[in-house]
């Protein structure tokens, strides 16, 4: 099952949230990206409350992390005691 998140092009007037897939191996990512909450305002007076959104793009999927702007697989730490 492919997980999705909400991303917003910019937390400014008239922008809108888009549901996108979390980044897979090789996808572009933003290091240290954190979700945010915002209110999006539209000309007709509608206000959309958006929570846990990401700026421009979704973060890497579970099992991956952002390294220099690219999603790479997270390797579990090596435990040298297990080899003995």
N, C-alpha and C positions, 0 to 999 in steps of 0.2 A: 504494500500500500504506500503510495507516494504522499508524503505529508505536504501540507501547504501552509503558507503564512500570508499575512496582509502586508503589502508594501505601499508606500505613498511616495509619489514623485517628489513632492516637497510639502512641508506642512504650511502651505500658503493658501490664499483664497482660490477657490475654484479647482483645486486639485482633487483627485478622487483616488480611493484605495483600490488596489488590484490584488487579487489572490494569485500567488505564484508558488511554484514548487521550491522547496529548500534546495540549496546548491548541492550538486553532486560532484564527484571527482572531476577536477579541471575547470569547474565553474568560477566565474569572477565573483569575488566577495569583498566586503568591507571589513578590514581588521577592527576588532574591538567594537563592532556594531552592537548597539543596545536598543531594545524596543522602547517606544515612547507612546504617550497618550496625547491626542490632540482633538480639536474641534474644527471641522472643515465647514466653511460658510459658502453659500451659493447665492446668486443674484435674486432668486425667488424667495429668499428668507429662510430656506431650509438649512438646518445645521445638522451635520452628521458627527456624532461622537465616535471616535475611533480609538480603540485601546490596543496595546501591545502591537503596534504597527512598526514597521522597519523602514528606514529612509532609503529610498530608491530600489533596494533589492533585498531579498530574503537572505538570512544567514545560511551557513553550510548545514546540511542535514546531520542528524545524529550519526556519530562514527567518523565525522570529518571535522576539520578545523581550518580556519583561514590563515594561510601562510603567504605573506607578501602578495595579497590580493587574489589568491587562488585557493579553492577548496582542495585539501589533500587529506588522505586517510589518516586518522588518529591511530597511532601505534601504541599499544599498551606498554607501560614501562617494563623494561627487561629486569627480571629478578634473578641475579646470579646464584642465589641460594637454591633455586629449583634445579639447577644443573648438577648439584652435588649428590 
